[in-house]
Amino acid sequence: MNTKTILYIFVVPIVLWALESLNIDRFFKKGRVAQIRLFYLILCFGLSYLITNFFYDFFLSTQIVSLSGL
């Protein structure tokens, strides 16, 4: 497994756990359960993508800095 896959495995549950604290139901019309769930999943995967890429890029940039001797 590569590093990004491992990061995704750890980040997705954390984002799901954090999103559970939000009450996003009040922003949607009543009775739109399927659309709320779809939005919730899209939001979860979008945030997971951004967080994973941030940590991965940060890790790579710190490796480059440490290898260059700065």
MMTF fields as JSON, N, C-alpha, C and O atoms, coordinates in Angstrom:
{
  "mmtfVersion": "1.0.0",
  "mmtfProducer": "UNKNOWN",
  "numBonds": 279,
  "numAtoms": 280,
  "numGroups": 70,
  "numChains": 1,
  "numModels": 1,
  "chainsPerModel": [1],
  "groupsPerChain": [70],
  "chainIdList": ["A"],
  "bondAtomList": [4, 2, 8, 6, 12, 10, 16, 14, 20, 18, 24, 22, 28, 26, 32, 30, 36, 34, 40, 38, 44, 42, 48, 46, 52, 50, 56, 54, 60, 58, 64, 62, 68, 66, 72, 70, 76, 74, 80, 78, 84, 82, 88, 86, 92, 90, 96, 94, 100, 98, 104, 102, 108, 106, 112, 110, 116, 114, 120, 118, 124, 122, 128, 126, 132, 130, 136, 134, 140, 138, 144, 142, 148, 146, 152, 150, 156, 154, 160, 158, 164, 162, 168, 166, 172, 170, 176, 174, 180, 178, 184, 182, 188, 186, 192, 190, 196, 194, 200, 198, 204, 202, 208, 206, 212, 210, 216, 214, 220, 218, 224, 222, 228, 226, 232, 230, 236, 234, 240, 238, 244, 242, 248, 246, 252, 250, 256, 254, 260, 258, 264, 262, 268, 266, 272, 270, 276, 274],
  "bondOrderList": [1, 1, 1, 1, 1, 1, 1, 1, 1, 1, 1, 1, 1, 1, 1, 1, 1, 1, 1, 1, 1, 1, 1, 1, 1, 1, 1, 1, 1, 1, 1, 1, 1, 1, 1, 1, 1, 1, 1, 1, 1, 1, 1, 1, 1, 1, 1, 1, 1, 1, 1, 1, 1, 1, 1, 1, 1, 1, 1, 1, 1, 1, 1, 1, 1, 1, 1, 1, 1],
  "groupList": [{"groupName": "MET", "atomNameList": ["N", "CA", "C", "O"], "elementList": ["N", "C", "C", "O"], "formalChargeList": [0, 0, 0, 0], "bondAtomList": [1, 0, 2, 1, 3, 2], "bondOrderList": [1, 1, 2], "singleLetterCode": "M", "chemCompType": "L-PEPTIDE LINKING"}, {"groupName": "ASN", "atomNameList": ["N", "CA", "C", "O"], "elementList": ["N", "C", "C", "O"], "formalChargeList": [0, 0, 0, 0], "bondAtomList": [1, 0, 2, 1, 3, 2], "bondOrderList": [1, 1, 2], "singleLetterCode": "N", "chemCompType": "L-PEPTIDE LINKING"}, {"groupName": "THR", "atomNameList": ["N", "CA", "C", "O"], "elementList": ["N", "C", "C", "O"], "formalChargeList": [0, 0, 0, 0], "bondAtomList": [1, 0, 2, 1, 3, 2], "bondOrderList": [1, 1, 2], "singleLetterCode": "T", "chemCompType": "L-PEPTIDE LINKING"}, {"groupName": "LYS", "atomNameList": ["N", "CA", "C", "O"], "elementList": ["N", "C", "C", "O"], "formalChargeList": [0, 0, 0, 0], "bondAtomList": [1, 0, 2, 1, 3, 2], "bondOrderList": [1, 1, 2], "singleLetterCode": "K", "chemCompType": "L-PEPTIDE LINKING"}, {"groupName": "ILE", "atomNameList": ["N", "CA", "C", "O"], "elementList": ["N", "C", "C", "O"], "formalChargeList": [0, 0, 0, 0], "bondAtomList": [1, 0, 2, 1, 3, 2], "bondOrderList": [1, 1, 2], "singleLetterCode": "I", "chemCompType": "L-PEPTIDE LINKING"}, {"groupName": "LEU", "atomNameList": ["N", "CA", "C", "O"], "elementList": ["N", "C", "C", "O"], "formalChargeList": [0, 0, 0, 0], "bondAtomList": [1, 0, 2, 1, 3, 2], "bondOrderList": [1, 1, 2], "singleLetterCode": "L", "chemCompType": "L-PEPTIDE LINKING"}, {"groupName": "TYR", "atomNameList": ["N", "CA", "C", "O"], "elementList": ["N", "C", "C", "O"], "formalChargeList": [0, 0, 0, 0], "bondAtomList": [1, 0, 2, 1, 3, 2], "bondOrderList": [1, 1, 2], "singleLetterCode": "Y", "chemCompType": "L-PEPTIDE LINKING"}, {"groupName": "PHE", "atomNameList": ["N", "CA", "C", "O"], "elementList": ["N", "C", "C", "O"], "formalChargeList": [0, 0, 0, 0], "bondAtomList": [1, 0, 2, 1, 3, 2], "bondOrderList": [1, 1, 2], "singleLetterCode": "F", "chemCompType": "L-PEPTIDE LINKING"}, {"groupName": "VAL", "atomNameList": ["N", "CA", "C", "O"], "elementList": ["N", "C", "C", "O"], "formalChargeList": [0, 0, 0, 0], "bondAtomList": [1, 0, 2, 1, 3, 2], "bondOrderList": [1, 1, 2], "singleLetterCode": "V", "chemCompType": "L-PEPTIDE LINKING"}, {"groupName": "PRO", "atomNameList": ["N", "CA", "C", "O"], "elementList": ["N", "C", "C", "O"], "formalChargeList": [0, 0, 0, 0], "bondAtomList": [1, 0, 2, 1, 3, 2], "bondOrderList": [1, 1, 2], "singleLetterCode": "P", "chemCompType": "L-PEPTIDE LINKING"}, {"groupName": "TRP", "atomNameList": ["N", "CA", "C", "O"], "elementList": ["N", "C", "C", "O"], "formalChargeList": [0, 0, 0, 0], "bondAtomList": [1, 0, 2, 1, 3, 2], "bondOrderList": [1, 1, 2], "singleLetterCode": "W", "chemCompType": "L-PEPTIDE LINKING"}, {"groupName": "ALA", "atomNameList": ["N", "CA", "C", "O"], "elementList": ["N", "C", "C", "O"], "formalChargeList": [0, 0, 0, 0], "bondAtomList": [1, 0, 2, 1, 3, 2], "bondOrderList": [1, 1, 2], "singleLetterCode": "A", "chemCompType": "L-PEPTIDE LINKING"}, {"groupName": "GLU", "atomNameList": ["N", "CA", "C", "O"], "elementList": ["N", "C", "C", "O"], "formalChargeList": [0, 0, 0, 0], "bondAtomList": [1, 0, 2, 1, 3, 2], "bondOrderList": [1, 1, 2], "singleLetterCode": "E", "chemCompType": "L-PEPTIDE LINKING"}, {"groupName": "SER", "atomNameList": ["N", "CA", "C", "O"], "elementList": ["N", "C", "C", "O"], "formalChargeList": [0, 0, 0, 0], "bondAtomList": [1, 0, 2, 1, 3, 2], "bondOrderList": [1, 1, 2], "singleLetterCode": "S", "chemCompType": "L-PEPTIDE LINKING"}, {"groupName": "ASP", "atomNameList": ["N", "CA", "C", "O"], "elementList": ["N", "C", "C", "O"], "formalChargeList": [0, 0, 0, 0], "bondAtomList": [1, 0, 2, 1, 3, 2], "bondOrderList": [1, 1, 2], "singleLetterCode": "D", "chemCompType": "L-PEPTIDE LINKING"}, {"groupName": "ARG", "atomNameList": ["N", "CA", "C", "O"], "elementList": ["N", "C", "C", "O"], "formalChargeList": [0, 0, 0, 0], "bondAtomList": [1, 0, 2, 1, 3, 2], "bondOrderList": [1, 1, 2], "singleLetterCode": "R", "chemCompType": "L-PEPTIDE LINKING"}, {"groupName": "GLY", "atomNameList": ["N", "CA", "C", "O"], "elementList": ["N", "C", "C", "O"], "formalChargeList": [0, 0, 0, 0], "bondAtomList": [1, 0, 2, 1, 3, 2], "bondOrderList": [1, 1, 2], "singleLetterCode": "G", "chemCompType": "PEPTIDE LINKING"}, {"groupName": "GLN", "atomNameList": ["N", "CA", "C", "O"], "elementList": ["N", "C", "C", "O"], "formalChargeList": [0, 0, 0, 0], "bondAtomList": [1, 0, 2, 1, 3, 2], "bondOrderList": [1, 1, 2], "singleLetterCode": "Q", "chemCompType": "L-PEPTIDE LINKING"}, {"groupName": "CYS", "atomNameList": ["N", "CA", "C", "O"], "elementList": ["N", "C", "C", "O"], "formalChargeList": [0, 0, 0, 0], "bondAtomList": [1, 0, 2, 1, 3, 2], "bondOrderList": [1, 1, 2], "singleLetterCode": "C", "chemCompType": "L-PEPTIDE LINKING"}],
  "groupTypeList": [0, 1, 2, 3, 2, 4, 5, 6, 4, 7, 8, 8, 9, 4, 8, 5, 10, 11, 5, 12, 13, 5, 1, 4, 14, 15, 7, 7, 3, 3, 16, 15, 8, 11, 17, 4, 15, 5, 7, 6, 5, 4, 5, 18, 7, 16, 5, 13, 6, 5, 4, 2, 1, 7, 7, 6, 14, 7, 7, 5, 13, 2, 17, 4, 8, 13, 5, 13, 16, 5],
  "groupIdList": [1, 2, 3, 4, 5, 6, 7, 8, 9, 10, 11, 12, 13, 14, 15, 16, 17, 18, 19, 20, 21, 22, 23, 24, 25, 26, 27, 28, 29, 30, 31, 32, 33, 34, 35, 36, 37, 38, 39, 40, 41, 42, 43, 44, 45, 46, 47, 48, 49, 50, 51, 52, 53, 54, 55, 56, 57, 58, 59, 60, 61, 62, 63, 64, 65, 66, 67, 68, 69, 70],
  "secStructList": [7, 7, 2, 2, 2, 2, 2, 2, 2, 2, 2, 2, 2, 2, 2, 2, 2, 2, 2, 6, 6, 7, 7, 4, 4, 4, 4, 1, 7, 6, 6, 7, 2, 2, 2, 2, 2, 2, 2, 2, 2, 2, 2, 2, 2, 2, 2, 2, 2, 2, 2, 2, 2, 2, 2, 2, 2, 2, 2, 2, 2, 2, 2, 2, 2, 2, 2, 2, 6, 7],
  "xCoordList": [0.835, 0.0, 0.874, 1.906, 0.442, 1.223, 0.774, -0.216, 1.51, 1.3, -0.055, -0.71, -0.484, -1.766, -2.929, -3.877, -2.869, -3.937, -4.035, -5.132, -2.903, -2.893, -3.447, -4.197, -3.078, -3.622, -5.132, -5.838, -5.64, -7.091, -7.793, -8.868, -7.181, -7.782, -7.916, -8.87, -6.97, -7.042, -7.872, -8.517, -7.865, -8.513, -10.031, -10.772, -10.508, -11.952, -12.761, -13.754, -12.395, -13.185, -13.123, -14.104, -11.99, -11.875, -12.798, -13.455, -12.847, -13.727, -15.186, -15.998, -15.53, -16.899, -17.278, -18.381, -16.379, -16.623, -16.816, -17.692, -16.002, -16.109, -17.391, -18.004, -17.8, -19.008, -20.28, -21.315, -20.209, -21.374, -21.796, -22.94, -20.879, -21.21, -22.03, -22.615, -22.072, -22.833, -24.292, -24.603, -25.171, -26.588, -26.916, -27.469, -26.56, -26.753, -28.18, -28.54, -28.992, -30.37, -31.181, -32.068, -30.884, -31.685, -31.45, -32.23, -30.403, -30.128, -30.849, -30.813, -31.498, -32.166, -33.676, -34.166, -34.378, -35.833, -36.187, -35.426, -37.33, -37.768, -38.105, -38.648, -37.774, -38.085, -37.065, -37.298, -35.961, -34.918, -33.754, -32.602, -34.044, -33.049, -31.953, -30.773, -32.32, -31.325, -30.371, -29.168, -30.899, -30.058, -29.138, -28.003, -29.618, -28.778, -27.642, -26.496, -27.945, -26.9, -25.863, -24.667, -26.32, -25.387, -24.489, -23.28, -25.064, -24.27, -23.262, -22.112, -23.687, -22.823, -21.629, -20.498, -21.882, -20.794, -19.846, -18.628, -20.403, -19.564, -18.699, -17.509, -19.302, -18.554, -17.459, -16.343, -17.778, -16.797, -15.613, -14.462, -15.889, -14.806, -14.021, -12.809, -14.69, -13.988, -13.028, -11.877, -13.505, -12.633, -11.502, -10.37, -11.804, -10.766, -9.691, -8.501, -10.112, -9.158, -8.246, -7.028, -8.83, -8.035, -7.077, -5.913, -7.55, -6.706, -5.584, -4.438, -5.904, -4.889, -3.814, -2.626, -4.212, -3.217, -2.379, -1.188, -2.993, -2.221, -1.142, 0.023, -1.511, -0.525, 0.531, 1.709, 0.123, 1.07, 2.064, 3.267, 1.573, 2.459, 3.361, 4.536, 2.815, 3.62, 4.735, 5.878, 4.405, 5.406, 6.493, 7.678, 6.092, 7.081, 7.955, 9.16, 7.366, 8.161, 9.133, 10.239, 8.742, 9.669, 10.803, 11.919, 10.526, 11.591, 12.571, 13.78, 12.072, 12.942, 13.811, 14.998, 13.234, 13.992, 15.072, 16.204, 14.73, 15.7, 16.798, 17.929, 16.493, 17.513, 18.448, 19.613, 17.95, 18.792, 19.724, 20.663, 19.469, 20.353, 20.063, 20.924, 18.858, 18.523, 18.058, 17.741],
  "yCoordList": [-1.189, 0.0, 1.243, 1.302, 2.221, 3.449, 4.368, 4.106, 5.422, 6.319, 7.009, 7.159, 7.431, 8.13, 7.224, 7.679, 5.973, 5.035, 4.876, 4.851, 4.769, 4.641, 5.906, 5.835, 7.06, 8.317, 8.369, 8.789, 7.944, 7.927, 7.022, 7.355, 5.878, 4.931, 5.559, 5.268, 6.41, 7.062, 8.339, 8.661, 9.069, 10.382, 10.271, 11.025, 9.361, 9.263, 9.022, 9.72, 8.078, 7.921, 9.142, 9.462, 9.814, 11.013, 12.113, 12.798, 12.283, 13.292, 12.923, 13.792, 11.655, 11.221, 11.503, 11.974, 11.219, 11.473, 12.965, 13.355, 13.792, 15.241, 15.797, 16.703, 15.27, 15.763, 15.367, 16.017, 14.312, 13.906, 14.966, 14.975, 15.852, 16.886, 18.022, 18.832, 18.078, 19.123, 18.722, 17.55, 19.69, 19.465, 20.06, 21.154, 19.313, 19.846, 19.628, 20.122, 18.899, 18.643, 19.93, 20.033, 20.891, 22.118, 22.976, 23.89, 22.706, 23.464, 22.898, 23.496, 21.754, 21.089, 21.075, 21.275, 20.837, 20.717, 19.417, 18.45, 19.408, 18.214, 17.101, 17.35, 15.887, 14.731, 14.444, 13.57, 15.138, 14.941, 14.134, 14.561, 13.002, 12.207, 11.713, 11.78, 11.223, 10.699, 11.803, 11.573, 12.984, 14.09, 14.579, 14.977, 14.55, 14.931, 13.936, 14.331, 12.66, 11.629, 11.745, 11.593, 12.014, 12.175, 13.386, 13.309, 14.492, 15.684, 15.387, 15.819, 14.66, 14.285, 13.462, 13.69, 12.507, 11.684, 12.506, 12.357, 13.367, 14.213, 15.13, 15.303, 15.715, 16.578, 15.799, 16.293, 14.592, 13.756, 13.42, 13.566, 12.974, 12.602, 13.818, 13.731, 14.939, 16.156, 16.631, 16.964, 16.658, 17.051, 16.052, 16.442, 14.775, 13.748, 13.91, 13.764, 14.213, 14.432, 15.612, 15.516, 16.721, 17.914, 17.68, 18.077, 17.047, 16.807, 15.831, 16.048, 14.76, 13.773, 14.392, 14.165, 15.168, 15.8, 16.827, 16.973, 17.541, 18.488, 17.761, 18.155, 16.699, 15.968, 15.308, 15.289, 14.774, 14.116, 15.125, 14.867, 16.267, 17.303, 17.871, 18.145, 18.05, 18.532, 17.536, 17.932, 16.263, 15.231, 15.243, 15.16, 15.346, 15.373, 16.615, 16.532, 17.762, 18.992, 18.984, 19.513, 18.394, 18.328, 17.341, 17.521, 16.322, 15.392, 16.08, 15.896, 16.878, 17.577, 18.581, 18.714, 19.285, 20.262, 19.571, 20.051, 18.454, 17.76, 17.12, 16.989, 16.719, 16.137, 17.186, 16.898, 18.406, 19.453, 20.068, 20.785, 19.791, 20.273, 21.686, 22.336, 22.174, 23.534, 23.593, 24.673],
  "zCoordList": [0.0, 0.0, 0.0, 0.669, -0.756, -0.741, 0.395, 1.077, 0.572, 1.709, 1.658, 2.689, 0.472, 0.367, 0.755, 1.395, 0.384, 0.729, 2.243, 2.801, 2.892, 4.351, 4.996, 5.97, 4.453, 4.975, 4.815, 5.732, 3.65, 3.433, 4.442, 4.941, 4.738, 5.677, 7.069, 7.791, 7.443, 8.748, 8.738, 9.736, 7.63, 7.594, 7.413, 8.045, 6.576, 6.312, 7.587, 7.795, 8.445, 9.683, 10.601, 11.273, 10.633, 11.469, 10.946, 11.729, 9.626, 9.039, 9.268, 9.589, 9.111, 9.402, 10.849, 11.126, 11.757, 13.171, 13.431, 14.202, 12.789, 12.983, 12.363, 12.928, 11.216, 10.556, 11.304, 11.155, 12.101, 12.877, 13.888, 14.341, 14.24, 15.215, 14.595, 15.314, 13.268, 12.591, 12.428, 12.219, 12.524, 12.27, 10.897, 10.794, 9.85, 8.504, 8.004, 6.935, 8.759, 8.338, 8.219, 7.371, 9.052, 9.044, 7.801, 7.538, 7.039, 5.824, 4.602, 3.527, 4.764, 3.656, 3.874, 4.985, 2.807, 2.899, 3.613, 3.581, 4.244, 4.96, 3.967, 2.891, 4.348, 3.521, 2.435, 1.599, 2.419, 1.403, 1.98, 1.898, 2.545, 3.258, 2.315, 2.659, 1.145, 0.207, -0.248, -0.371, -0.493, -0.931, 0.188, -0.072, 1.419, 2.56, 2.715, 2.934, 2.606, 2.731, 1.624, 1.871, 0.403, -0.713, -0.482, -0.7, -0.048, 0.256, 1.359, 1.285, 2.37, 3.491, 3.006, 3.435, 2.113, 1.566, 0.696, 0.787, -0.14, -0.995, -0.136, -0.402, 0.892, 1.805, 2.528, 2.688, 2.96, 3.655, 2.758, 3.168, 1.539, 0.637, 0.163, -0.037, -0.016, -0.405, 0.681, 0.399, 1.912, 3.023, 3.228, 3.514, 3.082, 3.225, 2.163, 2.445, 0.947, -0.142, 0.172, 0.022, 0.606, 0.907, 2.072, 2.005, 3.126, 4.297, 3.967, 4.36, 3.248, 2.881, 2.005, 2.232, 1.01, 0.138, 0.886, 0.614, 1.83, 2.632, 3.415, 3.369, 4.138, 4.933, 4.047, 4.402, 2.909, 2.011, 1.445, 1.428, 0.984, 0.451, 1.534, 1.289, 2.729, 3.841, 4.158, 4.389, 4.169, 4.424, 3.36, 3.68, 2.082, 1.008, 1.06, 0.826, 1.363, 1.402, 2.576, 2.461, 3.702, 4.812, 4.527, 5.014, 3.755, 3.361, 2.446, 2.586, 1.502, 0.564, 1.305, 1.006, 2.262, 3.035, 3.864, 3.934, 4.489, 5.318, 4.479, 4.949, 3.254, 2.386, 1.821, 1.547, 1.642, 1.072, 2.124, 1.777, 3.395, 4.441, 4.897, 5.49, 4.627, 5.058, 6.458, 6.957]
}
